[in-house]
Amino acid sequence: MEKHLSNPIFSVISQVADELQVKAFVIGGFVRDLLLHRDNKQDIDIVVLGSGIDFAHMVAAKLDGDIPVKFFKNFGTAMLNFRGWKIEFVGARKESYRRNSRKPIVEDGTIEDDQDRRDFTINAMAIDLTKEKYGQLIDPFNGIRDLEDKIIKTPLDPDVTFSDDPLRMMRAIRFATQLEFTIEPSCFEAITRNAERISIVSMERVSDEFNLIIQAKVPSGGFRMLDETGLLKLIFPEFCELKGAEIIEGKGHKDNFYHTLAVLDNVAAVSNDLWLRWAAILHDIAKPVTKKFVQGTGWTFHAHEFRGAKMVPNIFRKLKLPLNEKMHYVEKLVLLHLRPIVLAEDVVTDSAVRRLLFEAGDDIDDLMLLCNADITSKNPNKVRRFIANFNIVRQKLKEIEEKDQLRNWQPPITGEVIMQTFGIPPSKPVGLIKDAITEAILEGEIPNNYEAAFQLMIREGEKLGLHQINS
């Protein structure tokens, strides 16, 4: 292992350990990722048999430059950044838990105690940094074998591990999804038995893990595990409502739970954007509340895009996701996700494309990605026909954008111009004139320029009995 510890930080740590006559180890995620040949500069944990804070200060003093040390006395931890590497120092400890809290009672401990308290065998491996045993792997739970077998399991009794710190249930599923590993059966069963314990964890922490699952290469696997263990209905019950396909008079609808997971995976294959993935997750979220069987027609989900957009803020609030422009972006894509599809099924008019560009603005490309991902039909002829029509919409969007420049467009005549021209205060006529100008440009009745819009403003004003006060 010694040849893998090429960063000078490790030799400095070894030197400080020698001078202080204490033992130091790198443990956890860095060791796991080293063995998996994955880059990891954000998760380097150093365990010291002694004071982690004092040790960190000595390491910082020996490194080049003036490196600040952040330390948290109550937790006995310290952190520093060195050439893009984030390193955390802590004294070895053992932990015990109370039933109603995931905050442990902490005592000083040995490296063995510290490894016992780790969440999974693949995260319990350590590398000795002391001079005599530098680079030696310490693997009491055979984590290296579990890495080779692609297995997630706990070092100790999984029921105790998950009951003590229920966030570890989310972490098990997160690691299994990210690494494309399997959760060991008894461990998986323990998650199912302890699922209700997730209620003692703050939603912020749960959502952090949930977002990491969503950002995996194939996120649907994580959703399936969350569902099978019962965690999903506790965290995100609205998504579970999508489950099931009902049949009446021989007519059925698709299972929107699995359809949505397919859309999510399709988006994940072309974009790493977390919020575009959230738009995929929520694009059909209102289908359960808008579902209706109409005799002679079949199943309808009328206005599910409008209802879905209205559900977004409440879902974000409950999951402690940001209530800012990220949420508004997801709202917009949920609201508009049917528009390109409807265009593709009909005659693609210039005015319809202008309206789509006007409403989507800079998010038009992401909207088209989402709509393309929404094609999950198993009927190859239907998919071929849809993609052909969709390509026509794409071409039309390109042509209209080049000609009319409507992305993030604002009408050339503002409310201030209308008020100054007619000498009127803010009032209903101002809005009516502005709307008339917007409609005329979107319908292609006048070109998108100031002169044409100004002339239309004068005509619309005259219809309302207004007169230009200065020519």
SEPA-12680 format. One line per 5 residues: their letters; for each residue x, y, z of C-alpha. Coordinates in steps of 0.2 Angstrom, whole numbers. Last residue first. Layout:
BEGIN
a	X:Y:Z; ...
REM end
This chain:
BEGIN
sniqh	-227:314:-156; -232:319:-138; -248:315:-128; -253:300:-138; -271:297:-136
lglke	-281:284:-126; -299:279:-130; -296:260:-128; -296:257:-146; -284:271:-148
gerim	-272:263:-136; -272:247:-147; -268:257:-162; -254:267:-153; -246:251:-146
lqfaa	-247:243:-163; -236:257:-170; -224:255:-155; -222:236:-158; -218:238:-176
eynnp	-205:251:-172; -197:242:-157; -194:225:-166; -201:207:-165; -210:207:-182
iegel	-229:209:-182; -243:196:-184; -231:182:-180; -242:174:-167; -229:177:-154
iaeti	-226:195:-159; -245:199:-159; -248:190:-143; -234:201:-134; -240:217:-141
adkil	-258:213:-136; -252:208:-118; -243:225:-117; -258:235:-122; -270:225:-110
gvpks	-257:227:-96; -256:246:-98; -275:247:-100; -277:240:-82; -268:254:-74
ppigf	-251:261:-69; -253:279:-72; -257:287:-89; -249:300:-100; -252:290:-116
tqmiv	-234:289:-122; -226:290:-105; -238:276:-98; -234:264:-113; -216:267:-112
egtip	-215:263:-94; -225:247:-97; -211:241:-108; -212:240:-127; -199:228:-135
pqwnr	-207:213:-127; -195:203:-116; -186:187:-123; -177:174:-112; -175:164:-129
lqdke	-186:174:-142; -172:177:-154; -184:179:-169; -175:171:-184; -161:161:-175
eiekl	-173:155:-162; -187:151:-174; -175:141:-185; -168:131:-170; -185:128:-163
kqrvi	-191:122:-179; -177:110:-181; -180:103:-163; -199:101:-167; -195:91:-183
nfnai	-183:80:-173; -198:77:-161; -208:71:-176; -195:58:-181; -193:53:-162
frrvk	-211:50:-160; -213:40:-176; -198:29:-171; -204:27:-153; -221:22:-160
npnks	-214:9:-172; -202:2:-158; -217:-1:-146; -209:-3:-129; -213:15:-125
tidan	-201:24:-114; -200:41:-122; -199:53:-107; -180:55:-109; -183:65:-125
cllml	-195:76:-116; -182:79:-102; -168:83:-115; -180:95:-123; -184:104:-107
ddidd	-165:105:-103; -162:113:-120; -177:125:-117; -171:131:-100; -164:147:-107
gaefl	-181:153:-110; -195:140:-107; -210:152:-109; -204:162:-124; -197:147:-133
lrrva	-213:137:-131; -223:152:-136; -212:155:-152; -214:136:-156; -233:137:-155
sdtvv	-233:153:-166; -222:145:-179; -233:130:-181; -228:112:-179; -244:102:-185
dealv	-248:90:-171; -240:75:-161; -223:83:-160; -231:99:-153; -240:89:-140
iprlh	-223:82:-135; -214:99:-135; -228:105:-123; -229:90:-111; -214:94:-100
llvlk	-219:113:-98; -226:113:-80; -214:100:-74; -199:110:-82; -205:126:-74
evyhm	-207:119:-57; -190:111:-58; -182:128:-62; -192:137:-49; -185:124:-36
kenlp	-168:128:-42; -171:146:-42; -175:146:-23; -184:135:-10; -169:123:-8
lklkr	-173:105:-3; -178:102:15; -188:87:9; -204:94:16; -201:111:8
finpv	-196:103:-9; -212:93:-9; -223:108:-5; -214:119:-18; -216:105:-32
mkagr	-235:101:-29; -240:116:-40; -230:110:-54; -238:93:-53; -255:100:-53
fehah	-251:110:-69; -243:95:-78; -257:83:-72; -269:94:-82; -279:79:-87
ftwgt	-272:62:-82; -284:52:-93; -287:33:-94; -299:26:-107; -308:35:-121
gqvfk	-325:25:-123; -329:27:-105; -317:40:-96; -306:33:-82; -298:47:-72
ktvpk	-281:50:-64; -278:68:-59; -272:64:-41; -262:49:-46; -254:58:-61
aidhl	-248:73:-50; -230:67:-49; -228:64:-68; -213:76:-70; -207:75:-52
iaawr	-193:62:-54; -188:69:-71; -188:87:-64; -177:80:-50; -165:74:-63
lwldn	-164:91:-71; -161:97:-53; -146:86:-50; -138:90:-67; -126:76:-72
svaav	-134:74:-89; -136:62:-103; -137:44:-95; -145:52:-80; -159:59:-90
ndlva	-163:41:-97; -161:34:-79; -174:47:-73; -186:43:-87; -185:24:-83
lthyf	-188:28:-65; -203:38:-70; -210:24:-80; -207:12:-65; -218:22:-54
ndkhg	-230:27:-68; -236:10:-70; -243:11:-88; -262:13:-90; -275:0:-93
kgeii	-290:-3:-104; -298:-20:-104; -315:-13:-98; -305:-6:-83; -286:-10:-79
eagkl	-276:-1:-66; -257:0:-66; -248:2:-49; -236:14:-41; -236:33:-43
ecfep	-242:34:-25; -224:29:-20; -217:45:-26; -229:55:-15; -223:45:0
filkl	-206:53:-1; -196:49:16; -207:36:24; -214:28:8; -196:27:2
lgted	-189:19:17; -200:3:16; -185:-8:12; -191:-13:-5; -195:6:-10
lmrfg	-178:12:-4; -170:-2:-14; -180:2:-30; -175:20:-28; -157:16:-27
gspvk	-157:5:-42; -166:19:-52; -151:30:-49; -140:23:-63; -125:33:-63
aqiil	-128:40:-46; -134:58:-44; -151:53:-37; -142:42:-24; -132:57:-19
nfeds	-147:67:-18; -155:55:-6; -140:55:5; -141:74:7; -160:73:8
vrems	-159:62:24; -146:74:32; -158:89:29; -173:78:34; -165:77:52
visir	-164:59:58; -175:52:72; -189:47:59; -176:35:50; -180:23:64
eanrt	-196:17:55; -184:8:43; -177:-3:56; -184:-20:51; -182:-16:32
iaefc	-164:-10:35; -161:-26:45; -167:-36:30; -155:-28:19; -140:-32:31
speit	-146:-50:32; -146:-50:13; -129:-42:10; -132:-26:0; -126:-27:-18
felqt	-114:-16:-26; -116:-4:-41; -103:8:-33; -115:23:-32; -131:13:-29
afria	-124:1:-16; -115:16:-8; -132:26:-7; -142:11:-1; -130:8:13
rmmrl	-129:27:17; -148:28:18; -148:14:31; -133:22:39; -144:37:43
pddsf	-152:26:56; -138:28:68; -140:16:83; -154:6:75; -145:4:59
tvdpd	-128:-3:68; -138:-13:81; -149:-21:68; -133:-24:57; -124:-34:70
lptki	-105:-28:68; -94:-24:53; -109:-19:42; -112:-26:25; -111:-19:7
ikdel	-105:-32:-6; -96:-30:-22; -87:-47:-20; -70:-39:-22; -74:-25:-11
drign	-81:-37:2; -65:-46:1; -55:-30:5; -67:-27:19; -61:-43:28
fpdil	-68:-37:45; -51:-34:54; -43:-25:39; -27:-15:44; -17:-12:28
qgyke	2:-8:31; 8:8:22; 20:13:36; 22:-1:49; 38:5:58
ktldi	36:24:53; 18:26:59; 5:29:45; -5:13:46; -18:11:33
amani	-36:8:39; -51:-2:33; -68:1:41; -76:9:26; -78:-7:16
tfdrr	-84:-16:32; -98:-4:33; -104:9:46; -88:11:56; -90:10:75
dqdde	-79:-6:76; -65:2:66; -63:16:80; -63:3:94; -50:-7:85
itgde	-40:9:83; -41:11:101; -53:22:111; -57:39:119; -75:40:124
vipkr	-91:46:114; -109:45:119; -117:45:101; -129:57:93; -142:46:84
snrry	-155:49:97; -170:41:105; -163:24:109; -146:30:117; -130:26:108
sekra	-113:20:112; -96:26:104; -78:21:104; -65:34:99; -48:36:90
gvfei	-44:55:90; -49:65:75; -41:73:60; -50:78:44; -40:81:28
kwgrf	-47:90:13; -35:89:-2; -35:103:-14; -17:107:-12; -18:105:7
nlmat	-35:109:16; -36:107:35; -49:100:47; -49:97:66; -60:86:77
gfnkf	-62:83:96; -81:85:94; -83:99:107; -67:107:102; -71:109:84
fkvpi	-56:114:74; -52:123:58; -34:123:54; -27:137:43; -12:133:32
dgdlk	1:147:31; 13:140:18; 22:123:16; 17:110:28; 26:107:45
aavmh	15:119:55; -1:112:47; 5:94:53; 8:101:71; -9:110:71
afdig	-18:94:65; -10:83:79; -15:95:93; -33:94:86; -33:75:84
sglvv	-28:73:102; -22:55:105; -22:38:96; -24:47:80; -37:44:66
ididq	-35:53:49; -50:54:38; -47:59:20; -64:61:11; -63:76:-1
kndrh	-48:71:-11; -54:54:-18; -50:48:-35; -56:30:-38; -44:15:-40
llldr	-56:3:-30; -42:0:-17; -39:19:-16; -57:22:-15; -59:11:0
vfggi	-44:18:9; -50:36:6; -67:31:12; -62:25:29; -46:26:37
vfakv	-29:35:37; -20:30:53; -9:38:66; 0:31:81; 8:42:94
qleda	26:45:99; 24:64:96; 39:65:85; 35:49:76; 16:54:73
vqsiv	22:70:67; 34:62:54; 20:50:48; 8:64:46; 22:73:36
sfipn	24:57:25; 5:56:22; 4:75:17; 17:72:4; 5:64:-7
slhke	12:47:-14; 3:36:-2; -1:23:-16; 17:16:-15; 15:12:3
m	0:0:0
REM end
